[in-house]
Amino acid sequence: MTTVLRDRDFFNRPAESVARDLLGMTLLFRGAGGVIVETEAYHRHDPASHSYRGRTPRNGAMFGPAGRAYVYRSYGMHWCLNVVCEPASAVLIRALAPTEKLDAMRERRGGLPDRLLCAGPGRLTEALGVTGAEDGTEMIGFPFEIRTSPARPDMAIGPRIGITKAAEELLRFGVRNSPYLSKPFRS
């Protein structure tokens, strides 16, 4: 039985734990979304984390309460959605298996195959319609909704993608063999 996640304390834990536990849950934004199939963890003392060098106007949400969205622009082109965890830590939502409001997501993504609608952080935010306006927004209430899952998916673990610092850290988590991953995990 699925329930709507309303407990902010779920997020007030180490990013690695939250990243693992989010797999298999459903993430919706204004009713559009799907099952979380890929995440990455970033903690305060991680040189790849935006919080590593301290608070700035860009990363301010990371220093706020757990359970809020941290949304930033990547390479000046794509929005990326993270959920804030224990102080100055966050989980990047990398990919979803789309299940809700598929027509709206297809329209936003220009008719890409469903497998590619939310396969990667930039595609995911575009498909859902998430922008920088959501930075700092609660993720346990409208416009977001997170639904728990009674089943734990088979998990793959590997190094994070698209970073140069601490790239070898095994802080990327995914649903093993999901066709919706941004990039397959190495065996």
N, C-alpha and C positions, 0 to 999 in steps of 0.2 A: 504494500500500500504506500503510495506516495503522499507526502505532506508538504506544505509550503514552509520553507525555512524562514523562521522569524527570530531565531536566537542569534544575536550579535556575537555572543561568546563563541559560537562556532568558528568565527574568523579571528578571534583574539588568541591565536595560537601561532606556533612557528609556520612560516610560509610553506615549508616542505610538507607538513602534515595536511594543511588546508588544500594544497595542490593535489595531493593524492586523493583526499576525501571528496573533492569536487567531481572527480571522474564518475560518470554515470548519472550525475544529477542533471536536471533540465534547467537551462537558463533562458529566460524570456525577457525581452525588452518591448514594452507596449504590445505584448501578446505574440511577438514574432521570436522565433528561436528554435532551440533543440537541445539535444543531449550533449553535454560537455564530454569531448573525447580526447582533448589534449590541453595540458597546462604546463607552465613553467614557474618555478619558485625563485624569488629574489629576496634575500634577507639583508638586514641593515649593514652588516660587515662584509658584504659581497661586493667586490670591485666592479661587477657588472650591473649592480643595482643603481638606479637613479638617486637613491638616498645616501649612497656611500660617502659623498663629500659634504653632506649636510643639506639643510632645507633651502630651497630656492622657490621663486614664484611658480616655476613649472611643476615641481614635485611636491608642493605643499600638501596635497591630499594624502600622500604617503605618511605624513606625520600627524594626521588626524585620527579620528576614531576608527577602529576595526569595523569592517562591514560596509565601507564606503567605496565608491568607484574611484579609481585613479585612471584618468583618460589622458593620453598624451599623443602628440603627433610624432610619427616615426619618419625620419628622412624628409620631413616637410610635406609628406604626401598622404600617409595613412594614419588614421586614428587607431590606437591600441587600447583595449579594455583590460584593466587589472582590478582585482579586489584587494583592498588594504587588509593586512593581517596584523599581527602584533606590531608594536611601534616601528615605523619606517621599513616595513616589509610588505611585499605584495605578491600576488599570483597573477600572472599573465594568462588570460584565457586565449589559447592559441587556435582551437578548432571546435566546432559543433557538428553533430549529425543533425541537419535541419529537419524539424518535424512540425512546426507551427507557423501558420501564415506563409506558406511556401510561395504563393503567388506574389505577395508583396516583396519577399526576398528575391525572387527571380527577377522581378521588375527592377529593383534597385541594383542588381548585379548584371543587368543586361542580357538575361537569358542564358547564363552559364549553366552547364549541367549541375544537377543538385549536389553531386559529389564535391563540386568546387565552390558552392555558394559560401560556405563558412570555413573553408580549409586554409587557415592562416589568419593572423590577427587583423590585418587590414581588410581582408575579404569579409571576415566575421562582422566587424563594426559597420562596414558598408551595407551588408545584407540586413543587419538589424536596424540600421539608421542611427547608431550611436555616434555622437560627435563630442567635441570638447565641452559642449554645454552640460554634459552629464558628469564632468569631473567633480568629485566631492559628493555626488548624490548617494543616498542610502541604497544599498543593493538588496535590502530585505523588505522593500516596499515599492509601490508604484513610482516610477515606470518600470522598475525591474521586478522580477519574480524568480526565485530559485526553488525548485521542487526537489525534494530528496528522492532517493531511489532505494528500495529494499534490497536490491542485488548489488554486489560489488563486482565490477567488471574485471576481467583478467588484465593486469597492468603490465605495460612495457616501460622501461626506464632507460634514459640515455642522456647524452650531453645536450645542452641548450643549443638553439639555432640562431644564427645571425648576429652573434656577439664575438668580440675578440678577447675581452678580459674574462678570466675564469671560465673559458669556453669548455674546458674538460670536466667541469662539475656535472655530476649526474643529477640534474635538477629539472629535467624534462620528463613529464609523465603522460602516458597515453593509453587508450584502450587498445590492447594488442590486436593487430591486423585490421583495425577499423579502416574502411575505404575513405573516411572523411578526414583523416589526419593531414596536416599541412605538409608533412614529409614522413616517409616510412622510418621506423626505427631499425637500426642495424641489428642483425641476429646476434 
